[in-house]
Amino acid sequence: MANEDINEDYPVEIHEYLSTFENSIGAVDEMLKTMMSVSRNELLQKLDPLEQAKVDLVSAYTLNSMFWVYLATQGVNPKEHPVKQELERIRVYMNRVKEITDKKKAAKLDRGAASRFVKNALWEPKPKKASKVANKGKSKN
């Protein structure tokens, strides 16, 4: 925005912050339009249960976060409002889903391959009987 577009209803110092905020609101609006273009049932049918849980949690967290911002703009302290407990509850469930996802991604132990790897990696001395027979054969020649 050019300086001549600045409205005199607010201090000039916060103009950059307001421009950034306006751009962020525009980005959120575009994301919401994209999400709302597909029906929720269609979206959830294409996802596995874990992905469905992620979508539900992100949606709930986003709505509660927006309500948090609304309360702050209305002069209400959101830290003293029940929305804080709701956000914390959602965060706990998000951590649970993350743990489940991490467990799925973790490498599984193939016991057979691990035992072969260890067996082949260990040093095994040669049998003593075979080495004595070999030595006797060499001395006779």
N, CA and C of each residue as an Amber inpcrd file, in Angstrom:
protein
   423
   0.8370000  -1.1860000   0.0000000   0.0000000   0.0000000   0.0000000
   0.8750000   1.2400000   0.0000000   0.4690000   2.2220000  -0.6850000
   1.1920000   3.4860000  -0.7130000   0.8340000   4.3000000   0.5200000
   1.7050000   5.2210000   0.8650000   1.4890000   6.0210000   2.0680000
   0.2140000   6.8540000   1.9760000  -0.2120000   7.2720000   0.7610000
  -1.4090000   8.0850000   0.6510000  -2.6770000   7.2890000   0.9450000
  -2.5920000   5.9380000   0.9090000  -3.7490000   5.1060000   1.2050000
  -3.9640000   4.9000000   2.7000000  -3.0270000   5.3590000   3.5090000
  -3.1160000   5.1450000   4.9520000  -4.2760000   5.9520000   5.5080000
  -5.1250000   5.2600000   6.2590000  -6.2740000   5.8990000   6.8870000
  -5.8090000   6.5560000   8.1810000  -6.3250000   7.6790000   8.4830000
  -5.9320000   8.4150000   9.6800000  -6.6550000   7.9370000  10.9380000
  -7.4740000   6.8720000  10.8250000  -8.2160000   6.3790000  11.9820000
  -7.3580000   5.5370000  12.9330000  -6.1620000   5.2250000  12.5490000
  -5.2820000   4.4330000  13.4080000  -3.8630000   4.9790000  13.2940000
  -3.0330000   4.6950000  14.2940000  -1.6600000   5.2220000  14.2600000
  -0.8630000   4.6510000  13.0830000   0.0060000   5.4580000  12.5250000
   0.8130000   5.0780000  11.3690000   1.7600000   3.9240000  11.7280000
   2.1710000   3.8330000  12.9730000   3.1320000   2.8120000  13.3990000
   2.6040000   1.3890000  13.2070000   1.3020000   1.2110000  13.2470000
   0.7510000  -0.1440000  13.1450000   0.2790000  -0.4850000  11.7360000
   0.5330000   0.3950000  10.7880000   0.0740000   0.1570000   9.4170000
   0.6490000  -1.1420000   8.8450000   1.9300000  -1.3860000   9.0480000
   2.5560000  -2.6040000   8.5140000   1.9290000  -3.8450000   9.1450000
   1.6770000  -3.7910000  10.4510000   1.0380000  -4.9310000  11.1330000
  -0.3640000  -5.1870000  10.5850000  -1.1020000  -4.1110000  10.3480000
  -2.4520000  -4.2540000   9.8090000  -2.4410000  -4.8090000   8.3850000
  -1.4680000  -4.4010000   7.5940000  -1.3510000  -4.9420000   6.2310000
  -1.0530000  -6.4390000   6.2770000  -0.1490000  -6.8450000   7.1410000
   0.1830000  -8.2620000   7.2950000  -1.0380000  -9.0390000   7.7720000
  -1.7640000  -8.4550000   8.7110000  -2.9790000  -9.0990000   9.2250000
  -4.0170000  -9.2630000   8.1190000  -4.1860000  -8.2280000   7.3140000
  -5.1450000  -8.2860000   6.2150000  -4.7550000  -9.3810000   5.2140000
  -3.4700000  -9.4990000   4.9150000  -3.0080000 -10.5460000   4.0100000
  -3.2460000 -11.9380000   4.6040000  -3.0410000 -12.0620000   5.9000000
  -3.2610000 -13.3430000   6.5710000  -4.7360000 -13.7220000   6.5480000
  -5.5930000 -12.7600000   6.7690000  -7.0350000 -13.0150000   6.7180000
  -7.4330000 -13.4630000   5.3120000  -6.8550000 -12.8430000   4.3070000
  -7.1260000 -13.2390000   2.9280000  -6.6980000 -14.6840000   2.6640000
  -5.5380000 -15.0740000   3.2100000  -5.0530000 -16.4520000   3.0380000
  -5.9730000 -17.4410000   3.7380000  -6.4240000 -17.0980000   4.9320000
  -7.3490000 -17.9660000   5.6630000  -8.6570000 -18.0910000   4.8940000
  -9.1220000 -16.9920000   4.3520000 -10.3590000 -17.0050000   3.5690000
 -10.2360000 -17.9410000   2.3680000  -9.1080000 -17.8910000   1.6700000
  -8.8900000 -18.7730000   0.5140000  -8.8680000 -20.2390000   0.9440000
  -8.2100000 -20.5310000   2.0630000  -8.1630000 -21.9170000   2.5580000
  -9.5530000 -22.4130000   2.9260000 -10.3290000 -21.5410000   3.5680000
 -11.6850000 -21.9330000   3.9500000 -12.5530000 -22.1800000   2.7250000
 -12.4090000 -21.3400000   1.7050000 -13.1720000 -21.5520000   0.4720000
 -12.8100000 -22.9000000  -0.1500000 -11.5320000 -23.2420000  -0.1340000
 -11.0820000 -24.5220000  -0.6840000 -11.6730000 -25.6820000   0.1070000
 -11.6400000 -25.5770000   1.4290000 -12.1710000 -26.6540000   2.2640000
 -13.6820000 -26.7720000   2.1300000 -14.3560000 -25.6560000   1.9680000
 -15.8100000 -25.6740000   1.8930000 -16.3160000 -26.0880000   0.5140000
 -15.4340000 -26.1140000  -0.4930000 -15.8560000 -26.4930000  -1.8400000
 -16.1630000 -27.9880000  -1.9400000 -15.5950000 -28.7830000  -1.0480000
 -15.8370000 -30.2270000  -1.0260000 -16.6520000 -30.5330000   0.2240000
 -17.6770000 -31.3640000   0.0680000 -18.4810000 -31.6840000   1.2430000
 -17.6450000 -32.5060000   2.2320000 -17.9570000 -32.3360000   3.4790000
 -17.2090000 -33.0100000   4.5470000 -17.2770000 -34.5300000   4.3980000
 -18.4540000 -35.0550000   4.0480000 -18.5970000 -36.5040000   3.8960000
 -17.7320000 -37.0300000   2.7580000 -17.6850000 -36.3070000   1.6390000
 -16.8400000 -36.7200000   0.5220000 -15.3770000 -36.7400000   0.9290000
 -14.9740000 -35.7190000   1.6470000 -13.5860000 -35.6290000   2.0900000
 -13.2320000 -36.7770000   3.0230000 -14.0900000 -37.0310000   4.0080000
 -13.7970000 -38.0700000   4.9990000 -13.8370000 -39.4750000   4.4060000
 -14.6420000 -39.6940000   3.3710000 -14.7160000 -41.0150000   2.7470000
 -13.4040000 -41.3790000   2.0710000 -12.6640000 -40.3940000   1.6220000
 -11.4030000 -40.6390000   0.9330000 -10.2390000 -40.8750000   1.8890000
 -10.4580000 -40.6530000   3.1750000  -9.3690000 -40.7290000   4.1540000
  -9.4990000 -41.9550000   5.0450000  -8.3540000 -42.4320000   5.5430000
  -8.3950000 -43.5120000   6.5290000  -8.7480000 -42.9090000   7.8960000
  -9.0830000 -43.7400000   8.8770000  -9.5350000 -43.2030000  10.1720000
  -8.5420000 -42.2600000  10.8470000  -7.2600000 -42.5420000  10.7210000
  -6.2690000 -41.6740000  11.3550000  -6.2560000 -40.2970000  10.6910000
  -6.3540000 -40.2780000   9.3760000  -6.4060000 -39.0090000   8.6520000
  -7.7010000 -38.2600000   8.9710000  -8.7950000 -38.9870000   9.1390000
 -10.0690000 -38.3570000   9.5180000  -9.9310000 -37.6790000  10.8760000
  -9.2760000 -38.3530000  11.8020000  -9.0710000 -37.7630000  13.1330000
  -8.2390000 -36.4960000  13.0300000  -7.2080000 -36.5220000  12.1760000
  -6.3750000 -35.3320000  12.0050000  -7.1980000 -34.1620000  11.4690000
  -8.0450000 -34.4310000  10.4700000  -8.8810000 -33.3670000   9.8970000
  -9.8200000 -32.8010000  10.9600000 -10.4500000 -33.6840000  11.7220000
 -11.3670000 -33.2220000  12.7730000 -10.6380000 -32.3900000  13.8260000
  -9.4630000 -32.8340000  14.2330000  -8.7170000 -32.1050000  15.2550000
  -8.2450000 -30.7430000  14.7440000  -7.7520000 -30.7080000  13.5270000
  -7.2990000 -29.4280000  12.9710000  -8.4750000 -28.4730000  12.8320000
  -9.6150000 -28.9840000  12.4030000 -10.8030000 -28.1290000  12.2640000
 -11.2290000 -27.5740000  13.6190000 -11.2970000 -28.4330000  14.6210000
 -11.7030000 -27.9850000  15.9590000 -10.6990000 -26.9820000  16.5300000
  -9.4120000 -27.2550000  16.3400000  -8.3870000 -26.3610000  16.8630000
  -8.4530000 -25.0010000  16.1620000  -8.6720000 -25.0200000  14.8570000
  -8.7550000 -23.7720000  14.1000000  -9.9460000 -22.9310000  14.5470000
 -11.1010000 -23.5730000  14.6900000 -12.2880000 -22.8290000  15.1260000
 -12.1080000 -22.2400000  16.5190000 -11.5470000 -23.0240000  17.4160000
 -11.3330000 -22.5170000  18.7760000 -10.2820000 -21.4160000  18.8070000
  -9.2590000 -21.5310000  17.9600000  -8.2470000 -20.4730000  17.8810000
  -8.8550000 -19.1750000  17.3570000  -9.7330000 -19.3060000  16.3710000
 -10.3930000 -18.1090000  15.8440000 -11.3100000 -17.4800000  16.8990000
 -11.9520000 -18.3170000  17.7030000 -12.7890000 -17.7920000  18.7790000
 -11.9160000 -17.0940000  19.8200000 -10.7280000 -17.6400000  20.0730000
  -9.7620000 -17.0280000  20.9900000  -9.4430000 -15.6080000  20.5150000
  -9.1660000 -15.4700000  19.2190000  -8.8480000 -14.1600000  18.6420000
 -10.0610000 -13.2360000  18.7530000 -11.2440000 -13.7650000  18.5030000
 -12.4630000 -12.9610000  18.6170000 -12.6190000 -12.4280000  20.0420000
 -12.4200000 -13.3020000  21.0180000 -12.5300000 -12.8560000  22.4160000
 -11.5240000 -11.7510000  22.7060000 -10.3060000 -11.9070000  22.2030000
  -9.2770000 -10.8890000  22.4490000  -9.6700000  -9.5560000  21.8120000
 -10.2880000  -9.6150000  20.6220000 -10.6930000  -8.3580000  19.9800000
 -11.8660000  -7.6960000  20.6800000 -12.6270000  -8.4780000  21.4550000
 -13.7660000  -7.9340000  22.1820000 -13.3940000  -7.4690000  23.5870000
 -12.1120000  -7.5690000  23.9200000 -11.6500000  -7.1150000  25.2270000
 -11.7840000  -8.1510000  26.3220000 -12.1310000  -9.3830000  25.9790000
 -12.2470000 -10.4660000  26.9580000 -10.9040000 -11.1800000  27.0170000
 -10.4400000 -11.4810000  28.2200000  -9.1870000 -12.2020000  28.3760000
  -9.4350000 -13.6820000  28.0690000  -8.9460000 -14.1920000  26.9320000
  -9.2150000 -15.5860000  26.5670000  -8.5520000 -16.5930000  27.4970000
  -7.5350000 -16.1450000  28.2430000  -6.8560000 -17.0560000  29.1700000
  -7.7600000 -17.4330000  30.3450000  -8.7710000 -16.6040000  30.6080000
  -9.7040000 -16.8750000  31.6940000 -11.0210000 -17.4470000  31.1880000
 -11.0930000 -17.7340000  29.9170000 -12.3160000 -18.2420000  29.2900000
 -12.1820000 -19.7590000  29.1010000 -13.2930000 -20.4940000  29.1030000
 -13.2270000 -21.9510000  28.9030000 -12.6000000 -22.3840000  27.5750000
 -12.4640000 -21.4710000  26.6210000 -11.8500000 -21.8350000  25.3480000
 -10.3990000 -22.2770000  25.5490000  -9.7600000 -21.7840000  26.5930000
  -8.3740000 -22.1900000  26.8600000  -8.3130000 -23.6760000  27.1920000
  -9.2350000 -24.1550000  28.0300000  -9.2620000 -25.5810000  28.3680000
  -9.5990000 -26.4250000  27.1380000 -10.4710000 -25.9110000  26.2950000
 -10.8330000 -26.6440000  25.0840000  -9.6360000 -26.7730000  24.1420000
  -8.8800000 -25.6980000  23.9860000  -7.6860000 -25.7590000  23.1560000
  -6.6650000 -26.7460000  23.7240000  -6.5310000 -26.7610000  25.0200000
  -5.5930000 -27.6950000  25.6610000  -6.0650000 -29.1330000  25.4680000
  -7.3590000 -29.3750000  25.5790000  -7.9070000 -30.7160000  25.3730000
  -7.6320000 -31.1860000  23.9440000  -7.8480000 -30.3090000  22.9860000
  -7.5970000 -30.6620000  21.5880000  -6.1110000 -30.9260000  21.3710000
  -5.2720000 -30.1400000  22.0080000  -3.8270000 -30.3240000  21.8810000
  -3.4010000 -31.6960000  22.3980000  -4.0170000 -32.1480000  23.4890000
  -3.7130000 -33.4710000  24.0370000  -4.0640000 -34.5560000  23.0100000
  -5.2270000 -34.4380000  22.3970000  -5.6210000 -35.4190000  21.3750000
  -4.7150000 -35.3470000  20.1490000  -4.2750000 -34.1510000  19.7860000
  -3.3540000 -34.0210000  18.6590000  -2.0350000 -34.7340000  18.9640000
  -1.5750000 -34.6340000  20.2060000  -0.3520000 -35.3330000  20.6040000
  -0.5510000 -36.8440000  20.5570000  -1.7350000 -37.3280000  20.9440000
  -2.0240000 -38.7670000  20.8670000  -1.9740000 -39.2580000  19.4290000
  -2.5860000 -38.5030000  18.5290000  -2.5800000 -38.8800000  17.1130000
  -1.1470000 -38.8660000  16.5820000  -0.3470000 -37.8950000  17.0130000
   1.0460000 -37.8160000  16.5770000   1.8200000 -39.0390000  17.0630000
   1.5940000 -39.4680000  18.3000000   2.2600000 -40.6570000  18.8250000
   1.8850000 -41.8920000  18.0080000   0.6150000 -42.0190000  17.6740000
   0.1620000 -43.1620000  16.8700000   0.8220000 -43.1290000  15.4970000
   0.8840000 -41.9540000  14.8970000   1.5140000 -41.8150000  13.5870000
   2.9960000 -42.1690000  13.6600000   3.6660000 -41.7080000  14.7230000
   5.0870000 -42.0120000  14.8840000   5.3180000 -43.5080000  15.0760000
   4.4280000 -44.1730000  15.8080000   4.5630000 -45.6170000  16.0050000
   4.4010000 -46.3640000  14.6820000   3.4990000 -45.8830000  13.8330000
   3.3070000 -46.5230000  12.5340000   4.5340000 -46.3520000  11.6510000
   5.1730000 -45.2020000  11.7540000   6.3390000 -44.9180000  10.9220000
   7.6020000 -45.6030000  11.4440000   7.6140000 -45.9830000  12.7120000
   8.8090000 -46.5800000  13.3040000   9.1420000 -47.8980000  12.6090000
  10.4190000 -48.1600000  12.4820000  10.8620000 -49.3940000  11.8330000
  10.4980000 -50.5960000  12.7000000  10.0440000 -51.6200000  12.0430000
   9.6880000 -52.8430000  12.7470000  10.8990000 -53.7740000  12.7060000
  11.1180000 -54.5320000  13.7710000  12.2540000 -55.4330000  13.8760000
  11.9480000 -56.7400000  13.1700000  12.7810000 -57.0900000  12.2300000
  12.7030000 -58.3820000  11.5650000  13.6650000 -59.2880000  12.3160000
  13.1170000 -60.1440000  13.1760000  13.9590000 -60.9590000  14.0490000
  14.8820000 -61.8910000  13.2750000  14.3760000 -62.4770000  12.2110000
  15.2050000 -63.3820000  11.4210000  16.4010000 -62.6730000  10.8220000
  16.1460000 -61.4960000  10.2310000  17.2330000 -60.7310000   9.6260000
  18.2100000 -60.2470000  10.6950000  17.7060000 -59.8480000  11.8430000
  18.5800000 -59.3830000  12.9220000  19.4710000 -60.5100000  13.4220000
  18.9100000 -61.7030000  13.5710000  19.7310000 -62.8210000  14.0740000
  20.7800000 -63.2180000  13.0320000  20.4330000 -63.2030000  11.7360000
  21.4250000 -63.5090000  10.6960000  22.5250000 -62.4590000  10.6820000
  22.1480000 -61.2100000  10.8430000  23.1210000 -60.1230000  10.8520000
  24.0950000 -60.2960000  12.0080000  23.5800000 -60.5800000  13.1980000
  24.4380000 -60.7440000  14.3760000  25.3130000 -61.9810000  14.2120000
  24.7310000 -63.0610000  13.7270000  25.4860000 -64.3110000  13.5600000
  26.6440000 -64.1170000  12.5910000  26.4030000 -63.4420000  11.4790000
  27.4500000 -63.2230000  10.4860000  28.4660000 -62.1780000  10.9250000
  28.0930000 -61.2980000  11.7980000  28.9900000 -60.2460000  12.2410000
  29.9460000 -60.7320000  13.3310000  29.5790000 -61.7940000  14.0410000
  30.4250000 -62.2960000  15.1270000  31.5660000 -63.1470000  14.5640000
  32.7070000 -63.0650000  15.1950000  33.8730000 -63.8460000  14.7920000
  33.7220000 -65.2510000  15.3340000  33.9780000 -66.2210000  14.4920000
  33.9130000 -67.6120000  14.9240000  35.2740000 -68.2490000  14.6790000
  35.8880000 -68.8140000  15.7340000  37.1960000 -69.4730000  15.5400000
  37.0260000 -70.7460000  14.7190000  38.0890000 -71.1160000  13.9780000
  38.0460000 -72.3340000  13.1890000  38.1270000 -73.5320000  14.1250000
  37.5150000 -74.6330000  13.7530000  37.6040000 -75.8300000  14.5970000
  39.0560000 -76.3030000  14.6980000  39.4750000 -76.7530000  15.9010000
  40.8650000 -77.1560000  16.1380000  41.2210000 -78.4480000  15.4040000
  40.3120000 -79.3780000  15.2600000  40.6000000 -80.6490000  14.6020000
  40.9720000 -80.4240000  13.1440000  40.2920000 -79.6110000  12.4750000
  40.5630000 -79.3710000  11.0610000  41.9250000 -78.7190000  10.8830000
  42.3230000 -77.8280000  11.7780000  43.6060000 -77.1490000  11.6390000
  44.7540000 -78.1070000  11.9270000  44.6030000 -79.1010000  12.8450000
  45.6720000 -80.0640000  13.1320000  45.8740000 -80.9850000  11.9460000
  44.8170000 -81.4110000  11.3140000  44.9150000 -82.2790000  10.1420000
  45.6150000 -81.5390000   9.0170000  45.3000000 -80.3010000   8.8470000
  45.9260000 -79.4990000   7.7850000  47.4170000 -79.3260000   8.0540000
  47.7900000 -79.1070000   9.3210000  49.2110000 -78.9370000   9.6800000
  49.9870000 -80.2260000   9.4640000  49.4210000 -81.3970000   9.8000000
  50.1080000 -82.6630000   9.6170000  50.3620000 -82.9380000   8.1420000
  49.3910000 -82.5970000   7.3150000  49.5550000 -82.8010000   5.8830000
  50.6550000 -81.9590000   5.2990000  50.8830000 -80.7950000   5.8100000
  51.9120000 -79.8850000   5.3010000  53.2880000 -80.3480000   5.7240000
  53.4130000 -80.8780000   6.9220000  54.7250000 -81.3060000   7.4030000
  55.2190000 -82.5660000   6.7090000  54.3540000 -83.4330000   6.2270000
  54.7450000 -84.6520000   5.5460000  55.2830000 -84.3710000   4.1620000
  54.9010000 -83.3320000   3.5190000  55.3760000 -83.0440000   2.1540000
  56.7300000 -82.5620000   2.2100000
